[in-house]
Amino acid sequence: MSNGNLSMESTEAPVTFITGGSSGIGAETVRRLLGLGHRVAATGRSAKKLASLTEAAAEAGAGDRLLTFEGDAADWGHVSSAVEETVRAFGRLDYAIANAGYATNGTVETGDPEEWRGMVLTNVLGPALLVRAALPALKAAQGRVVLIGSVAGFKNTPGNLYSMTKFAVTGLAENVRMLTTEYGVGTTLIAPGRVRTPFWDERADAAGPMISAEHMVDTLVWAISQPRGVDVNTLVVRPIGQPN
């Protein structure tokens, strides 16, 4: 974990917690929100990538507004303690973004079952753990849950276990919305299509149109910028030319 002393001007800045914040969409979200003045807590598995994120924040003059936590988004102890430390350090929590996730190779016919457990736990259990850990602080702040799903959570492809996990996130978003709306807490599902990130590195199906991570984060920032009382629930964002 890294942190610093907050200036008086920054103590009222929004606070955002994001899982999987060390690369791809997550890292771009951290950079963007810091640039907008947020205080941000980011988790990730890679200490090296988190260190690079911290270094970049310091170079941009935002080092005192970033906390980083190395750990597993599917581990309750890690998630709950990281959220608690974020609230302790920054005083509140306005946005909780469940972004951590990954895909394994192959299908339910050809894939390696030993790799499936980690993917299912990260992609399905992870978002639920974040909601559980963050909800008390979000209720106090009248904040918002953001779940990063996928077009794969709306469109099946043959034997795609990753798609099954994202269908679960789609379902989770609606049942969380039904729970939290009475508390004044919003819930947004963002389901991107193909986004140009390390997710596609060395994948056989990497050819095809993609949007940039920056464009994807434009959508996220728009969603969390809505006035209090406006609940934007489901956003599907594809590149032009992606048919599925």
Buried (B, 14 or more C-beta within 10 A) or exposed (E): BBBBEBEEEBEEBBBBBBBBBBBBBBBBBBBBBBEBEBBBBBBBBEEEBBBBBBEBBBEEEBBBBBBBBBBBBBBBEBBBBBBBBBBEBBBBBBBBBBBBBBBBEBBEEEBEEEBBEEBBBBBBBBBBBBBEBBBBBBBBBEBBBBBBBBBBBBBEEEEBBBBBBBBBBBBBBEEBBEBBEEBBBBBBBBBBBBBBBEBBEEEEEEEEEBBEBEBBBBBBEEBBEEEEEEBBEBBBBBBEEEEE
